[in-house]
Structures are given as C-alpha cells and as structure tokens.
C-alpha cells in the first residue's frame, strides 16, 4: 500500500493524491461512508457503488467482534466476501466505542475491559487482540488501538492518556508486523495521533506517529464536542508536523463546511455518521444549503430533491414525495435521503479534488462554504 501526492493547491495546503490498495485506488481527498456493522444504514452495496460512488467504506471492530463474531467473518472469507464489497475497507479499532462506554469500561495499561452493550458480557481489548481481530475481519486499512479523550479534558489526563496511546501503538506495531496478511491481499496499519486540544501534546503525538513511517497517519480525538475553531486549530497543528508524503486521515469529521476547511489545511481522508444519521431525521445537505424535508413548506414542491445531485434518486423524486414518505414513515424515505446525503458528501470531496488539480480550490471553497451553512 502506498500514497502518491499528485497536486498541491497554490492558495492553501489542500492536496490531491492516490492511495493504492489491493482492492483498488482511493483518490483523495475522500469521504468514507460509515458501515459500522458491515452495512451503511439504509443503503445497499450496489447503491454505494452506482449512486454514491463510494471508493472506500468503514466498518467497526467493536461491533463486528460482538456481532456476528469473528469466527463467522473468518468462515465467510473476510468482510469483503461477507458483505459483497470488493472495494477498499477500513476498520476503526473500537477505541472510540470503548471511550463512549464510560460507565461500562475500565482502561488499564493492559488494555480496555468493557461490558457488552448487548448482553452485559465482559470482554478485554488489548492492542494485540485488536490487531488480530482486525486482521480476521479482513480490513485493507487497520487502525491502531488508542484511547480517545473527552472534551473538555484537563491537561494532566490528556498527557497521561497520550502516553498510554503511544505505548499501545508500539504494541500494535509489534503485533501487526509479526503477523501475516489474511485472505490474500495486503493489510496496512495506520497509527492515530491524540493529545486533546493541547498543541504541545498534539505536536508530540504527531512526531511520534510520523516516526513509524506508515502509509496513512490519522488524527483522532477531535469532533467530540469542541468548537469548530479549536477543531481547525488542532488540525493545522497536526498537519504542520505530519509528513507530506503520507496520507492524513481526520477521524469523525464532519459537516460539509468542516470537511472543506480541513481539506484546505492538508487533510486527505474523512468519515462521519452525520450524512446517514441526519438523513434518517429528514435533514438533507445540498450545494445551496441544508433542507429539513419534514417542513410543511415542501408539501406542494414538486421539484427534484436536488436537481444537481450525482444521485439519480435525488433527481428522480420530488421534495413533496420525499416529505410524504417521511410523514407516513415509509422506509423508502430513509433510503432516498441516505443515498442523497452520502452522494453529496462524496461528490463534495470529488469536486474539491478537481479544483485542487485545476489550481482553483481556495476560491471555490471560499465561495461555497457560506452556502453550505444556509438553512433553506
């Protein structure tokens, strides 16, 4: 697996690149739909390819470990065969899920003990076991096991947590490098920088993970409630340190305007549950602003959901019809809205890539961001 830097934007730090994997190329900047439990909610795989044009999706170690369990995925021949997905796939290590189970887990030097949210059963994730689990799941890109700190977080806790994350990373690397790729294709480990909202800790962490010389370096522990200006400040602090010849992945971000601003800071990869989560509540993103499809103003609006969308579903069905589907609680509403939002997010990063290649990204981004934040 390797990353090629293709073009830099002259007016910002935005870059266009390509990540080469055995399941295909990933052209960056890229937004990755979240398929937590081996499915992107309300969207089938064919729509992910044909409508969304997804180049890569995510799945989650914690959830897949609990259900359907690792032995099932092994017998299936890995997650690609299990879910009929032949493009690249990344697995989150479960660190964020363990973080979110604050009343169900205990973090020690050895790892994280937690109780299942399903049946209360007890489990232990260690850096070593998480590497083995992700190998067995069959991800192309495997994330290191880390501790995600909350916001706000005091400096002493953030510093102590960072030390633990770095020691866990060394153990992840030792285990990963001493084991073989599974299922006949290359698997790659990506380390994660932490440090909460403290610049010196972020710099230290980015320097630490950069030394590991991996194809992708990730930035974790952001988009957990901090203001957007802090998100941008910490992202810039990290991209000032992380090497240019490696891909940079900002985990869990975010809104369309967040994505464009962070592309301008030198980020290559994004993921977030917002497109599908908000779609299920009737909130749609467009190049003209945000639409709440449940509002009465759309009752007799027979224009397409979004005439400019790359999704044929968004061009085919009207706002009036989609609002009706939400009102009567039809499942088709969730499908149309989810496909629309994912198409918009992926298309946004594709457009950003094209503008970078043309040398026009900054002007385009600055004119688009205010519209993206408009409520229609």
C-alpha positions in Angstrom: 0.0 0.0 0.0 1.3 3.4 -0.9 0.3 7.1 -1.2 1.1 9.2 -4.2 0.9 13.0 -3.9 -0.4 14.3 -7.2 -1.1 18.0 -6.9 -1.0 20.8 -4.3 -3.3 23.8 -4.3 -1.4 27.1 -4.7 -3.7 29.0 -2.4 -3.9 26.6 0.5 -2.4 23.4 1.8 -5.0 21.3 0.0 -3.6 18.3 -1.9 -4.8 15.7 -4.4 -3.4 12.2 -4.1 -4.0 8.5 -4.6 -3.8 5.6 -2.1 -3.1 2.3 -3.8 -4.6 -0.8 -2.2 -5.1 -4.3 -3.5 -8.9 -3.6 -3.6 -8.4 -0.6 -5.8 -7.3 3.1 -5.8 -8.6 5.7 -3.4 -8.5 9.2 -4.9 -8.1 11.8 -2.3 -9.5 14.0 -0.8 -12.1 11.4 0.0 -15.1 11.0 2.2 -15.7 7.5 3.5 -19.3 6.3 4.3 -19.6 4.6 7.7 -20.7 1.0 7.6 -20.4 0.3 11.3 -21.9 -3.3 11.3 -20.9 -4.3 7.8 -23.7 -2.2 6.4 -24.2 1.5 5.7 -27.6 2.1 7.2 -30.4 2.1 4.8 -28.1 1.8 1.8 -27.3 -1.4 -0.1 -23.9 -2.1 -1.6 -25.0 -1.5 -5.2 -26.3 1.9 -4.4 -23.0 2.7 -2.6 -21.2 2.0 -5.9 -23.6 3.3 -8.5 -25.3 6.2 -6.7 -22.8 7.3 -4.0 -19.7 6.4 -6.0 -18.0 5.3 -2.7 -14.4 4.3 -3.2 -13.9 3.0 0.4 -16.2 2.4 3.4 -15.7 1.9 7.1 -16.7 -0.9 9.5 -16.2 -1.1 13.2 -14.1 -3.6 15.2 -16.1 -3.4 18.4 -19.5 -4.0 16.8 -18.3 -6.8 14.4 -16.5 -8.5 17.3 -19.8 -8.7 19.2 -22.0 -9.5 16.2 -21.7 -11.5 14.0 -18.5 -12.5 15.8 -15.0 -13.0 14.3 -15.3 -16.7 13.7 -18.3 -16.0 11.3 -16.3 -13.5 9.4 -13.3 -15.9 9.1 -15.5 -18.7 7.8 -17.0 -16.2 5.3 -13.5 -15.5 4.0 -13.3 -12.0 5.4 -15.6 -9.0 5.5 -15.4 -8.2 1.7 -16.9 -11.6 0.9 -19.3 -11.5 3.8 -20.9 -8.2 2.7 -20.3 -8.5 -1.0 -18.0 -5.4 -1.2 -15.0 -5.6 -3.5 -13.6 -2.1 -2.9 -11.2 -0.9 -0.1 -12.5 -1.1 3.5 -11.1 0.4 6.7 -11.9 -0.8 10.3 -11.9 1.5 13.3 -10.2 -0.2 16.1 -13.0 0.2 18.6 -11.2 2.8 20.7 -13.9 5.4 20.2 -16.6 2.9 21.1 -14.8 1.9 24.3 -14.4 5.7 25.1 -18.2 6.1 24.6 -18.9 3.3 27.1 -17.8 5.4 30.0 -20.0 3.6 32.5 -19.1 0.1 31.1 -15.4 0.1 30.8 -12.1 0.3 32.7 -8.9 1.3 31.0 -5.6 -0.1 32.2 -2.1 -0.5 30.9 -3.0 -3.9 29.6 -6.0 -2.7 27.6 -9.7 -1.9 27.9 -12.1 -4.0 29.9 -15.7 -3.5 28.9 -19.2 -4.8 29.2 -21.1 -5.5 26.0 -24.0 -3.1 25.4 -25.9 -6.1 24.0 -25.9 -8.6 26.9 -23.5 -7.2 29.5 -20.9 -9.9 28.9 -17.3 -9.0 29.9 -14.5 -8.5 27.4 -10.9 -7.3 27.1 -9.5 -5.4 24.2 -5.7 -5.2 24.1 -3.5 -3.7 21.4 -2.5 -7.2 20.4 -6.0 -8.7 20.4 -7.4 -5.7 18.4 -4.7 -6.2 15.7 -5.7 -9.9 15.5 -9.4 -9.1 15.3 -8.9 -6.6 12.6 -6.7 -9.0 10.6 -9.5 -11.6 10.9 -12.2 -9.1 9.9 -10.2 -8.5 6.8 -9.8 -4.7 6.5 -7.4 -3.2 4.0 -6.6 -0.4 6.5 -6.4 -1.3 10.1 -6.5 1.4 12.8 -4.3 1.3 15.9 -5.9 0.9 19.3 -5.9 4.2 21.2 -7.6 6.0 24.0 -9.9 8.8 22.8 -10.1 11.6 25.4 -13.3 13.5 26.0 -13.9 17.2 25.6 -13.3 19.0 27.9 -10.3 17.2 29.2 -7.7 18.6 31.7 -4.1 18.7 30.7 -2.8 16.1 33.2 -5.3 13.5 32.0 -4.6 14.2 28.3 -0.9 13.9 28.9 -1.3 10.6 30.8 -3.7 9.3 28.2 -1.3 10.2 25.4 1.5 8.2 27.0 -0.8 5.2 27.1 -1.9 5.6 23.5 1.8 5.7 22.4 2.7 2.6 24.4 -0.3 0.9 22.9 0.8 1.9 19.4 4.2 0.3 19.9 2.4 -2.9 20.9 0.1 -2.7 18.0 3.0 -2.3 15.6 4.9 -5.2 17.2 1.9 -7.5 16.8 0.9 -6.3 13.4 4.4 -6.6 12.0 4.8 -10.1 13.4 1.6 -11.4 11.8 0.7 -12.2 8.2 -1.9 -10.6 5.9 -5.0 -12.6 5.6 -7.3 -13.5 2.7 -4.6 -13.0 0.0 -4.3 -9.2 0.0 -2.2 -6.6 1.8 -3.4 -5.1 5.1 -1.9 -1.8 6.3 -1.8 -0.4 9.9 -2.5 3.3 10.5 -1.4 5.0 13.8 -3.5 7.7 15.4 -2.4 11.0 17.0 -4.1 12.1 20.1 -3.5 14.9 22.6 -6.9 16.5 23.1 -6.8 20.3 22.5 -3.3 20.9 23.7 -0.8 22.0 21.0 2.3 20.6 22.7 0.7 17.2 23.1 -0.6 17.2 19.5 2.9 18.0 18.2 4.5 15.3 20.4 2.0 12.7 19.2 2.3 13.6 15.5 6.1 13.5 15.7 5.7 10.1 17.5 3.4 8.5 14.9 5.3 10.1 11.9 8.4 8.1 13.0 6.5 4.9 12.4 6.7 5.5 8.7 3.2 4.2 7.8 1.3 4.9 4.6 -1.6 6.7 6.5 -1.4 8.8 9.6 -4.7 9.5 11.5 -5.8 12.3 13.8 -8.2 11.2 16.5 -9.9 12.7 19.5 -11.4 15.7 17.6 -15.0 16.4 16.6 -16.0 15.2 20.2 -17.8 18.5 21.1 -15.0 21.1 20.8 -15.8 24.4 18.9 -15.0 24.4 15.2 -12.2 27.0 15.6 -10.4 24.6 18.0 -11.0 21.7 15.6 -9.3 23.7 12.8 -6.5 24.9 15.1 -5.7 21.4 16.2 -5.9 20.0 12.7 -3.5 22.6 11.4 -1.1 21.9 14.3 -1.1 18.3 13.3 -0.7 18.8 9.5 2.2 21.1 10.3 4.0 18.1 11.7 2.7 15.0 9.8 4.8 14.2 6.7 3.6 15.4 3.3 4.3 12.1 1.6 1.8 10.1 3.8 -2.0 10.3 3.7 -3.7 12.2 6.5 -7.0 10.9 7.9 -9.1 13.2 10.2 -11.4 10.8 12.1 -15.1 11.5 12.6 -15.3 14.8 10.7 -17.8 16.1 9.9 -20.1 18.7 8.4 -19.6 19.7 4.8 -18.0 23.1 5.8 -15.7 21.3 8.2 -14.5 18.9 5.5 -13.7 21.8 3.1 -11.9 23.8 5.7 -9.8 20.8 6.8 -9.0 19.9 3.2 -7.6 23.4 3.0 -5.4 22.5 6.0 -4.0 19.4 4.3 -6.3 16.6 5.2 -6.9 13.7 2.7 -9.5 11.4 4.3 -12.7 11.9 6.3 -15.5 9.8 7.8 -18.6 10.7 9.7 -22.0 9.2 10.6 -23.8 12.6 10.1 -24.9 12.1 6.5 -26.8 8.9 7.2 -27.9 9.8 10.8 -29.3 13.2 9.8 -30.8 11.7 6.7 -32.9 9.4 8.8 -34.3 12.5 10.5 -35.1 14.3 7.2 -32.1 16.6 7.1 -30.5 16.9 3.7 -27.4 18.6 2.5 -27.2 20.4 -0.8 -24.8 22.9 -2.6 -27.4 25.6 -1.8 -27.8 24.7 1.9 -29.5 22.4 4.3 -33.1 21.2 3.8 -35.4 19.8 6.5 -37.6 17.6 4.5 -40.2 17.3 7.2 -41.1 21.0 7.0 -44.5 21.9 5.6 -43.1 24.2 3.0 -42.3 21.2 0.8 -45.8 19.8 0.7 -46.5 21.0 -2.8 -42.9 21.4 -4.0 -42.7 19.0 -7.0 -39.2 19.9 -8.0 -36.5 17.3 -7.6 -35.0 16.7 -4.1 -31.7 18.1 -5.7 -31.6 18.5 -9.5 -27.8 18.9 -9.3 -27.1 15.7 -7.3 -24.9 13.0 -8.6 -27.6 10.5 -7.3 -30.3 9.6 -9.7 -32.7 9.1 -6.8 -32.3 12.7 -5.8 -33.1 13.8 -9.3 -35.9 11.3 -9.8 -38.1 12.0 -6.7 -39.6 15.3 -5.7 -39.4 17.1 -2.4 -43.1 16.7 -2.0 -42.9 12.9 -2.4 -40.0 12.6 -0.1 -41.7 14.7 2.6 -44.8 12.4 2.2 -42.6 9.3 2.7 -41.2 10.8 5.9 -44.7 11.7 7.1 -46.1 8.2 6.7 -42.8 6.7 8.0 -42.0 4.7 4.9 -38.6 3.0 4.7 -38.0 4.4 1.2 -37.6 7.8 2.8 -34.6 6.6 4.7 -33.0 5.1 1.6 -33.5 8.1 -0.7 -32.3 10.6 2.0 -29.3 8.5 3.0 -28.2 7.9 -0.6 -28.7 11.6 -1.3 -26.5 12.8 1.7 -23.8 10.3 1.0 -23.7 11.2 -2.6 -23.4 14.9 -1.7 -20.5 14.3 0.8 -18.6 12.0 -1.6 -19.2 14.4 -4.6 -18.1 17.3 -2.5 -14.7 15.7 -1.9 -14.5 14.7 -5.6 -15.2 18.3 -6.6 -12.6 19.5 -4.1 -10.1 17.2 -5.8 -10.9 18.5 -9.2 -10.5 22.1 -8.1 -7.1 21.3 -6.5 -5.9 19.7 -9.8 -7.1 22.9 -11.6 -5.5 25.1 -9.0 -8.8 26.8 -8.1 -9.6 25.2 -4.8 -9.3 28.1 -2.5 -11.6 30.5 -4.5 -14.1 27.7 -4.9 -14.1 26.7 -1.2 -14.4 30.3 0.0 -17.5 30.9 -2.2 -19.1 27.6 -1.3 -18.8 27.4 2.4 -21.3 30.2 3.3 -23.9 28.5 1.1 -23.4 25.1 2.7 -24.2 26.6 6.1 -27.5 28.1 4.9 -30.8 26.7 6.1 -33.3 26.6 3.3 
